């Protein structure tokens, strides 16, 4: 049973249940929490519902009952491509029981495929593209005042039988102007999975945090780059150190949080700023640990900061290696080398602390080189003594299409997303033996296919 009752707002924002990627859903959904916080700052209200709260995704029956009980006029759903089936089923059921209910979709998939979403799913009324705080607020204000939607940047909507897209909204450049996420409208952080600190040998309450948005690099495969490039303005923007530390201290004092996971697209863009955040919070007398994601070459360039990070409470780091083949790295525009990708292991090992890595291999490979490139990448990762492996694969040729058919999605969505960014599909975990590690994949690889191999290490 969801622990928060409807709060009387006219708008409900939902993070839909994700039945396939639950390991990514162990914290509060900050996207809808930021939207609610921004609306509240400007005098509007919203209720929030996390469909991934608890040991299992919330049943659609419970979510529909919640939305109908609240007598909402508008329901907004934040989604990725992976959650389209549940988001669509939820939208259909809500629309069937309350036809005048306004359904809004936002997030990565509606940003990449706004026309396709409106054209193929008649239950959707409006899509919000790009960063949604200012767009959603202006949309609600325009509907209250009777202004035409054509004057609101960042929207997709229907006008009769025609689908219209307004110009992209510029990115918010001063992130300090955005209030902290409205976490009070979600279940408390203590009700989400915690973090077991193996260094201090004690459990910690965990919270996710975003100190910056965007990434200054230009990797061809990355959906983050495509998402922010669709809007005018500087892609990477960082909050001030004081603003970030104020939020961390608030979480520590009010919610008992002592482990912070930075969900920045690239936390280590400015190493000095990253260290200042950790040291500033430590100076306020807060006991905490933290973790972040970055690039392997940035770890090498900022190696001198890591002893101080370790003293400040750093517990693990995630870095994408992408490939053990230099040709694949160049093809992906990764702007790094195989040697730079491998170097962090030596430096981290010398400091006697166990990092967690997220390593992936992804490439468009010529027919004669497919198996050689995969085997090269597998040997590089095997030499890094990976302790636990899980793999993802990307098959535009046939498996992606099979998934689209299985989920009953129009093929136009596949084409729209594949033209803008790759889609990664998770598969089984291969055997741990090095000899058997890549062998099961040999029968799946075909010349000229696009493939992706992802390894997660703990």
N, C-alpha and C positions, 0 to 999 in steps of 0.2 A: 504494500500500500504506500503510495507516494506520500511523503511526510508533510507536504505543504499544501494547504487548501487554497482555492482561488481567492485572490485578494481584492476582487471588485473592479479591476481595470477592464478597459474595453479591448485591450490588445494582449494576446497571448503569444509568446515567442517559444518555439519548441526546438530542442536538439533531438532529432528523431532517433529511434533505436538503431543501433548498428549490430547486426547479428553476425558479421563476418570479421570485424577488426576490433574485437573487444579489448585487446591488449593496449590499444591506443586510447582507451576511453576511461582511464582510471582516475580522472580529475574532473573538477567542475568545468563545464563548457564556457570558456571565457568569451567566445564570440557573442552569444546572446546576452551574456552578463554585461559586456561593454555597451551593447545597444541599449539595454535597460537603464544603465547608469547615465548614459548620454541623454536619453529621453527625460529622465527624472531631473537632471540638471536644468533642463529647459521647460519644466512644468508639465511634462506628459508622464503617463504611467503605463507600466507593462507588467504582466506576470510572466514567470519563467517556468518551464518544465523540461527537466533533463530526462530524456527517454532511456538513457544508459545508466541511470542511478540504480544501485543495488547489485545483488549477485547475478541477476539476469536482466536483459533488456525488458523494459516495461511492455506488457501486452498492448496491442493496438486498442483492444476493447477498453482498457483502463484509460488510455490517453484520450480516446474519443469521449468517454464519459466525463472526464475531467474538463475537456473543452466545452462540452455542452452544458455542464453544470455551472460553468462560470459565466454563461450568457455573453460571450465575447462577440464583438462585431468584426474583428480582424484576427486572423491567425497567421503568424509568420513562421516559416520553417527554414532553418539554416542547414544546408546539406552539401555533401560531396557526391560524386558520381556513385560511390559504393552504397549510399543510402537512398538512392532514387526509388527502389522498389517499395520500401517502407514509407517514404515520404509521399509517394504517389497514392499508395493504398490509404494512408491517413487522410490525404486531401480528398480523395473520392468519397470516403465514408462521411467526412464532415460535411461536404457539399451535398451529399444525398440527404442527410438529415436536417441540414439547415441551408437551403439553397442561396439565401441572401448573405451568407457569411463570406467575407472577403479573404481569399487565400493569397499570401505573398511568399514567394520563394527567394532566398538569398544564399550567398556562399559561392564556392568555387564553381560548381557545375552550372548554375544559372548565369554566372559571369562568362563562362566559356561558350555556353550554348543558350543564350537568351531567346533567340528566335525559335529554335527547336523546342525549347521547353513550353513556350506559349502555343506553338503550332500543334504540338502532339498531345499536350495535356490540357484539355478544355477546362478542367477543374481549377486551374491556376488563373488568377486574375492579373497579377503584376509580378515582375521579377525585379529585384534590386541587384545591380551590378557593381562589383568592386567593394571598397570599404563602405559599410552601410550606415554608420552613425548619422552623418549629416543628411544622407539621402532619405532614410526612413523618417527622420524628424520632419524634413521639408515635405515629404509625401503626406504625412498625417496633417500637417498644417494646411497644405493646399486643398485637401479634401474637406477640411472644416470650413475653409474660407471660400470654397468654390472656384479656386484657381485651376486652370487647365493643367493636366499632367505633363503636357509638352514643355512646360516651363521648369520642370523638376529634372535636373541632370542626374544621370545614372540609373534610369528606369527602362523597363520594357513593359509594354501594355498593349491592350487591344483597343482599337477604335473602329467599331463596327466589325467588319470581317478582316480588317487590316491589322497587322502587327507593327507597332512603331517602337523605335529605340531612340531615346533622347541622347544627347552628347554625354560622353563619359565625364564623371565628376573628378576634379583634381584631387590628388591625395592630400590628406591632412598633414601639414608639415610640422606643426608644433604639437607633439603628442602630450605635452604637459597640460594642454587645454582640455583633454579628454579626462573625465572623472574616472576614479577607480571602478573596476567592475562591480556590479550590484550583486555581490555574493550573498547578501542577506536574503535575496529572493530565491536562492537555491538551497538544497539540503546542505547542512554544515560540512566543512572540509573534513571533520573528524569521522563522518559517515562514509567517506570514500577510502579506498585502499591506502594504507600507510606505506612507510619506507622503513626497512630494517637496516639500521646502521651497523654494518659488520665491523667497523673500526672501533666505535665506542660501545658496541654490543648492547644496543637498546633500540626499541622501536620509536619511530618519530611520526608525527602527523605531517602529511605531505600536502603541499599546495602548488599549483602551477602559476606561472607568472610570465608576463611579456614585458620586456624592457625596451624593445625596439621592434620595428616592422620593416620587412623587405630585406633585400640582399643586394650588394653592389656588384656581384659577379653575373655572368651571362651564360651559364650552362644551358646547352640546347635542350636537355631533357626535363628541365625543372619547371613544374607548374607554378611555383612561387614567382619566378621571374616573369612568366606570362601574365599572371594575375595582376601584378603591380604595373607592368608595362602597358596594360590596357587603359591606364588612367594617367593624365598629365601630372608631372611633378617628380621630385627626387624620390627614388625607390626606397633606399635605406634611410630610416629616420629613428633616432634614439631619444628616449626620454632622459631628462636630466638625472644625475646621480641622486640628488636629494628627493626627487619625486619617486623614484624606484624604491629607495630605502624607506621612505615614509609608508609606502604600501606594505613592504615586507614587515616593518615594525608593527603596523596595525594588525596584520595577520598573526604575528607572533603573540602580541599582547591580548588580542580579543579572541582568536581562534586556537591558540596553543600550537601554532604551526612552528616546526623546527627543521623542516626540510623543504627546500624550494627547488622546483624544476623549471628552469627558464625555457619557455617554449618559443623563444625567438627563432626566426628563420635562420639567423646567423648571429649568435650572441657575441662572438669573438672578433667582430669587425674592428673594434677599437679596444685592444687588450688593456690599455691603461685605464680606460673607463670601466671595463669589467672588473678590474681589481679594485678600483675605488669604490664600487658598489659593495663588494664583499667587506672591505676594510671599514667602510662607513657604518655598516650595520653592526659589525663586531664592536666598533667603538661605542655603540649605544648599549652595550651590555646584553646583547641577545645571543643565546646559544643556538646555533643553527648549522646545517650543512646544505650543500647545494650541488646542482648538476646543470650542464648545458650542452647544446649541440653546436658544432662548427665544422670547418673544413680541416682536413689533415695538414695541408700546407700552412694554414694559419697557426696551428699548434707549433709547427717547426719555427715559424717566424717569431712567435711569442713565447718561445721555450723558457726564456729567462724569467717569465712571470709565474711559472708553474710551482716552484717551491713556495712562493708567497700564497698562491691559490690553495695549495695543500694545507698550509698553516691556517688559512682563513676558513677552511671547512669543505673544500671541494672533494666530492666522493666519486663522481664518474663523469666521463665525457663521451659524447657521441660524435663520430666523424664519418663522412661518406668517402670511401675509397673509389667507388664507381667501377674501376677496372684494374687488372694487373697487366694490361697491355697498353703501351704508350700510344699505339695507333688508335685505340679506342678512346683514350683520354683526349687525344687531339681532335678526334671526330666529334666528341661530346662538348668540345670547347671548354674543358675543365680547367685549363690554364695551370696545370700542375704536372708533376712527373711521377712515375712509379716509385722512384727513390724518395721523393718528398712524402708520398703516401705511407711508405713503410717506416720512415724515420721516427714518427711519434712513439712507436712501440719501444724503441731503445731508450728514449728520454724518459718515458713514463715508467718503464721497468726499473730504471736506475733510481727512481724516487720511491720504490717499494710501496706503491699503492695501486689497487686494481681498477683500471678504467673499464668502462663498458663502451663498446664500439658498435656502431651500425655501419656495415660495409656493404656496398652494392656494386654490381657490374652490370652495365647496360650499354648496348651498342647496336648500330646498324652495320652488319658485317657482310663483306663480299662473299659470294658462294664458296670460293676455294679456301676461305680462311675461317669459316664459322667455328669448326671444332677446335682448331688451333688456338683461336683467341679465348674460347671458353676454358680450354685446358690451361693456358698460361695464367689466366685470372685465378683459377682454382688452386694452382700451385703457389701463387703469391700469397693467397689467404691461408692456405694450409701451413705455410712457413711461419705465419703470424700466430700460431698456436691458438686458434679460435676454440673456445670452450663449448659453445652451443650454437647450432646453426639452424636457421630457417630460411627458406628461399621463396623468391617471388619470380614470376615470369610474365613477360609481355609478348603476346603473339597477335599482332594486327592481322596476320594472314588468315587465321581460322579460329583460334581459341577465344579471342576477344569477340568475334562475331557470334560464336557459340554461346558465350555468356550473355550477350545482348538478347539472343533468341530465348535463352532460358529465363531471363528476367522479364521477357516480353516488352523490351524497350525498342522503340523505333530505331532503325539503322542510322537515321540521320544524327542521332546523339553520338553514336560511335564515330562517325565521320567528323562531326564538329569538334569533339574533344581530341581526337587523334591529330587533327589539323593544328590544334593549338598547343597541346601538351600530351605527353605519353600517359597511358593508363597502366597502372601496375596491378596485377592480379595475384593474390597470394595462393600458394600451393602447399603441398605437404613438406614435411621435414625429411630430407634424405638420411640414410644411415651415417653414423659418425665416423666410420672407418674411412681413412683417406683413399684407400683403393676403391671403395664403393661410392665415395662422395659424389663424383660427377657422373659415374657410369650410367645410372638410371636415366639420365637426361639425353644420352646419345641417341636413343631411338626417337626422341621428340624433336631434335634439332634437324632442320632442313635448310639447305643452302638458300641464302638470300633472305632468311627470316630475321625479324627484329627480335632480340631476346633480352631478358633482364634476369640477373641472378643477385639476390640480396641475402646477406648474411647478418644476423643480429647476434652480438656477443655479450655475455654477461660475466 
